[in-house]
């Protein structure tokens, strides 16, 4: 049997030229109000970069230590509850799978029956 090979034409293959970036940073959009400096042919915004000082709280305000500790305790309790639920769910699924495998193999004593002592 002959194998058919696809016909390859030169029109299907295109070589893309790689053009490296001229600067290490992407261009910064220039605002009309801020003058720009020119160094080595690229425009750099003359305004200083935004810092995080606008998000700082004054030191005069005390930390609400009690509120922070309550939030931490609540977060810890939530994490412990989620972990416990996850473990319970994994054990339940494993037990259900074990029982289902036993039933599908034709076993007779698959389900656990708990007997309460009479007394």
N, C-alpha and C positions, 0 to 999 in steps of 0.2 A: 504494500500500500504506500502511495506517495504521500509525503507530508507537504502540506501547503504552507508556504511562508508568506507573511504579509509583504506587500509591496511598500517599500520605504522610499519616500521621495524627500528631496532636500527641503521642500517647502514646509514639511512638518516639524523640522528641527530648527529651533531658533536659539541662538546664543545671546544671552543677555549680558550686557557689560556691567561690571561691578564698579560703582562709583563710590569711593569712600567719602565719608562725611568730612567736611572741612573743619568743623569745630567739635569739641567734645560735648558741648551743651546744645540742647535744642534752642532755636532762636526765641528770644523773649519779645513779646509784643510791646511795641513802644507806644507810650501814651503821648498825647500832644503837649501836656503841661510839663513833662519831665524832659530835660535836655539829655541827650545821649553823648557818651564819649566814644571816640573811635580809636581802637587799638588794633593794629595789624589787619585793617580792613573789615572788622566786624563791629557792629554797634552793641554797646553794653549799656544797660539802663543805669542811670546815675543815682537813682533812689536806693536807699539801703533796703535790704531784705527785711520782711516782717519778722519780728522776733516774738517770743512767747510772753513778753512782759505784760501784754494786755490781758492775759489769762491768769496772772498771779493775783493772789489775794493779799491785801495789806496784812502785815504782821500784827497789827493791833487787834484783829479779830482772832480769838482763840479757837483752836480746833474743838469741834464737838466730839470729844473722845468717847463719850457714852453712846452717841448715835452711831459712830463708826464701829464700835465694838458690837453693838446690837446687830448691825448690818452684817458684820463678819460671822457672828454666831448663826444668824439666819441663813447665810450662804453655806456655812458648814453643815447645818442641819439639812438643807435642801440637797446638798451633794451626798450626804450619807443616805438620805432617803432614796435618791435615785440609784445609788450603788446597791442598796438592799433590794430594791424592786428589780434591778437588772439581774442580780444573782438569783433571786427567787424565780424569775421568768426563765432563766437559762436552765435551772434545775427542773422546773416543771416541763419544759419542752423536751429535755433529755429523758425524763421519766415517761412522757407520752410516747416518745419515739421508741423507747425500749418496749413498752407495752404493745405498740402497733407492730413492731417487728416480730414479737412473740406470736401475736394473733395471725399475722400473715404467713408465718412458718407452720401454723397448725397446732400451736401449743394449747394445752387445756387450762393450765394454772397460770394464766398471764396476769390477771388482775389481783392486786393485793387486797385482801379482805381483812380488816382489823376486827378482832373479836374482843369485846369488853368482858373482863372477868366478872362473874356474878358473885355478888357478895353482900 
